Amino acid sequence: MMNVAASGWTPWGWLAALSLGFLAAWAYRKHDAHGAEGTDAARPFVSGNKLARPEDAHFAGSHLYRGFFEALAGYYARLTAFHSGKLRDYFLAFALFLAAYLLVARICL
């Protein structure tokens, strides 16, 4: 018979460790939540520039990844042309890729 305590599976020990971890995380977050209100640490940081309105701190994803999309513009142009938004087309593409995969797997095995 296997010694359960020696294997590391002690439910009460794991429950105690998990409870202690949750308690420590709760205490840390409770202490940290009130420390920065009304200071510079609570304001958004945008490259050191002061923002006139809080809404100016929001940046769209297209701005954040501009260089990435510009570098791969040719690839994305071909890729987005394939996407029609119709579920039928996606099922057809899935069926074709699955058939090709199964054919290659059958030949190779």
C-alpha positions as CSV (number, residue, x, y, z in Angstrom):
1,M,0.0,0.0,0.0
2,M,1.3,3.5,-0.9
3,N,2.2,5.9,1.9
4,V,0.0,8.9,1.0
5,A,1.8,11.4,3.4
6,A,5.1,10.6,1.8
7,S,3.8,11.3,-1.7
8,G,3.1,14.9,-0.9
9,W,-0.7,14.6,-1.1
10,T,-1.9,15.7,2.2
11,P,-5.3,17.5,1.7
12,W,-5.2,19.4,5.0
13,G,-1.7,20.6,4.4
14,W,-2.5,21.8,0.9
15,L,-5.7,23.5,2.2
16,A,-3.8,25.2,5.0
17,A,-1.1,26.4,2.5
18,L,-3.7,27.7,0.0
19,S,-5.6,29.5,2.8
20,L,-2.4,31.1,4.0
21,G,-1.5,32.2,0.5
22,F,-5.0,33.8,0.0
23,L,-4.8,35.5,3.3
24,A,-1.3,36.9,2.5
25,A,-2.5,38.1,-0.9
26,W,-5.6,39.7,0.6
27,A,-3.6,41.5,3.3
28,Y,-1.1,42.8,0.7
29,R,-3.8,44.1,-1.6
30,K,-5.7,45.7,1.2
31,H,-2.6,47.5,2.4
32,D,-1.6,48.5,-1.2
33,A,-5.0,49.8,-2.3
34,H,-4.9,53.0,-0.2
35,G,-1.3,54.0,-0.6
36,A,-1.3,55.8,-3.9
37,E,-4.6,57.7,-4.0
38,G,-4.2,61.3,-4.8
39,T,-0.5,61.0,-5.6
40,D,1.5,60.9,-8.9
41,A,1.6,57.2,-8.6
42,A,-2.1,56.9,-9.2
43,R,-2.0,59.0,-12.4
44,P,-1.4,57.4,-15.8
45,F,2.2,57.6,-17.1
46,V,2.5,58.4,-20.8
47,S,6.2,58.9,-21.5
48,G,6.4,61.6,-18.8
49,N,3.8,63.8,-20.4
50,K,1.0,65.3,-18.3
51,L,-2.4,64.6,-19.7
52,A,-5.0,67.4,-19.8
53,R,-7.9,64.9,-19.6
54,P,-7.9,61.3,-18.2
55,E,-9.5,60.1,-21.4
56,D,-6.3,60.9,-23.2
57,A,-4.6,57.9,-21.5
58,H,-6.5,55.4,-23.6
59,F,-4.7,54.2,-26.7
60,A,-6.3,51.9,-29.3
61,G,-4.5,48.7,-30.2
62,S,-3.8,50.0,-33.7
63,H,-1.6,52.7,-32.1
64,L,0.2,50.3,-29.8
65,Y,1.1,47.8,-32.5
66,R,1.6,50.2,-35.4
67,G,5.1,49.2,-36.2
68,F,4.3,45.5,-36.0
69,F,1.4,45.9,-38.5
70,E,3.4,48.1,-40.8
71,A,6.2,45.5,-41.0
72,L,3.8,42.7,-41.8
73,A,1.4,44.8,-44.0
74,G,1.8,42.5,-47.1
75,Y,1.1,39.4,-45.0
76,Y,-2.0,40.9,-43.3
77,A,-3.4,42.2,-46.6
78,R,-3.4,38.6,-48.0
79,L,-4.7,37.2,-44.7
80,T,-7.5,39.6,-44.2
81,A,-8.7,39.1,-47.8
82,F,-9.2,35.4,-47.0
83,H,-11.5,36.1,-44.1
84,S,-15.0,36.7,-45.3
85,G,-16.8,36.4,-41.9
86,K,-19.0,33.6,-43.1
87,L,-19.0,30.5,-41.0
88,R,-19.4,28.3,-44.0
89,D,-16.0,29.4,-45.4
90,Y,-14.3,28.6,-42.1
91,F,-15.8,25.1,-42.0
92,L,-14.7,24.5,-45.6
93,A,-11.2,25.6,-44.8
94,F,-11.1,23.4,-41.7
95,A,-12.4,20.4,-43.7
96,L,-9.8,21.0,-46.4
97,F,-6.9,21.3,-43.9
98,L,-8.1,18.2,-42.1
99,A,-8.3,16.2,-45.3
100,A,-4.8,17.3,-46.3
101,Y,-3.4,16.5,-42.9
102,L,-5.1,13.0,-42.8
103,L,-3.8,12.3,-46.4
104,V,-0.2,13.3,-45.4
105,A,-0.5,11.2,-42.2
106,R,-1.7,8.2,-44.2
107,I,1.1,8.5,-46.7
108,C,3.8,9.0,-44.1
109,L,2.6,6.3,-41.7
